[in-house]
Amino acid sequence: GAVVSQHPSWVICKSGTSVKIECRSLDFQATTMFWYRQFPKQSLMLMATSNEGSKATYEQGVEKDKFLINHASLTLSTLTVTSAHPEDSSFYICSASSGQGYTFGSGTRLTVV
Amino acid sequence: GENVEQHPSTLSVQEGDSAVIKCTYSDSASNYFPWYKQELGKRPQLIIDIRSNVGEKKDQRIAVTLNKTAKHFSLHITETQPEDSAVYLCAASPSGGSNYKLTFGKGTLLTVNP
């Protein structure tokens, strides 16, 4: 079946630094990747939709200059949290549609200290 | 845009009982409705899905029903087991398996008591 690999699975960073999260589709081409954020005991909140070779589409209220998304190839999309602050601490997870449905990455637990 | 409401937010049942979780959606263009099971700190796992040309779908102890006129769909779990305990998420999309985004409900924390 379709697999999306997400790295890192967890990261701790200092306030003010940037963190990059990668999602790779291993056995299919993902022209579109979705990036979600999930706070404890809450549902998945869509942050942005990344399209290969074009600019990402951000949901209302999501700062595009803070959450940089790059989708340079059909198998790789990255989310960079710039100038991270403690309030950015969350579970970030990507998803791609493969023709078999939507496949999720394993998620990244970001803790900003 | 699409809005998905999910109820209840928490559900506690005894082992062997049935559990029902309901979702409503707002966009009549939605035609793909997946259900996910998510354990703490892990990725959502698809457990069953339904498309708008079907009213009901069953897979062993799990079933999903769809009422397109009323814009609601429900997850039914029979003979619940403690390992069914998790957060269940419903979602809706204009077209599953394509490049349309999924809109999720707020989730239901299901607890199955032994």
Interface residues (C-beta under 8 A of the other chain):
Chain A: T31 T32 F34 K41 Q42 S43 L44 M45 L46 T49 N51 F91 I93 S95 S97 S98 G99 Q100 G101 Y102 F104 G105 S106 G107 R109
Chain B: Q6 P34 G41 K42 R43 P44 L46 D49 L89 G96 G97 S98 N99 Y100 K101 L102 T103 F104 G105 K106 G107 L109
